[in-house]
């Protein structure tokens, strides 16, 4: 998790813009990835769920909500990827 002052900024009532920036950065920083039938995305969802729990336990509810949304997005990606095997048509 991040240091407390960073969490405080990310959790601030007027910090929606910076929380949106965090979400964008998380998705953009993933870099190249390949087909794993959703395993990589499920692992990422678990990672962000853990960070959300830590945030929530420390009282950073707004930050926790954004991190839960990240986790849910990765779970949706995992579900979609598990249904689409790019190697089937080869």
N, C-alpha and C positions, 0 to 999 in steps of 0.2 A: 504494500500500500504506500501511498505518498505520505510525505511528512505533514504534520497537522496544519501548518499555515496554508499549504496547497489545498488540503481538503476543505478548510474554512472558506477559501475563495471559491472553490468549485461548488460549495453548498450554499453560498449566499443567495438570498432571495432575489437579488438583481443579477445573478450569475448565469441566467439561462443561455446567453450568448456564448459564454466560455464553456459551459457544459456541452452545447452543440458543437463547439470547436473540438472538444475532447472526443466526442463520438466520431466526428469526421477524421480526426487524426488516427484514432484506433483503426478504423476501416482502411484508411490510406496507407498506414504503416505496415500492413500485413505483407505487402510485397507479393512476389510470385508464389503461386500454390498450384497443386495438381489434384487430380481426382483421388479421393480417399473414401468414397461412398458415404461421406458425411462425418467420418471419424474426426478429422481435424477440426471441423466446425463444432462438434459436440465437445471436444476438449476445450476449445475456446469458450464455449458457453459455460462450461464448468468453472473455468478460470474467472470469468467475469461474475458469475454467481457468487463465488467465494469473496471477491472484492466487494460486491454489493453487500454481502452479509457483514463483512468487517466494517464497512461504512455505516451501515444501519446500526450496528452495535455501538459505534462510537458517536451516534447521534447525528450523522450527516444524511438525513432522510432524502433530500433532493438529489444528492450525488448518488445515493443508493438506488433511487428510482431510475436514473439514467443508466447506471451499470446493469440493472436488471433488464432494461430495454435492450442493451447491447447483447446480453446473454440470450434473450428471446430471439433477437434477430439472427444470431448465429445458429440457434436451434432450428429456426425456419429454413435457413440455408442448408443445414444438415439434412433436414427432411426432404427438401427439394433435390439435393445432390444424391441422396440415397435412392431416389427413384429414376435418376438419369445416368446411365452408364455410357460414357462417350466411346467406350471400346466395343460396344455391342455391334455397331454398324461396320466395323472394320473386318 
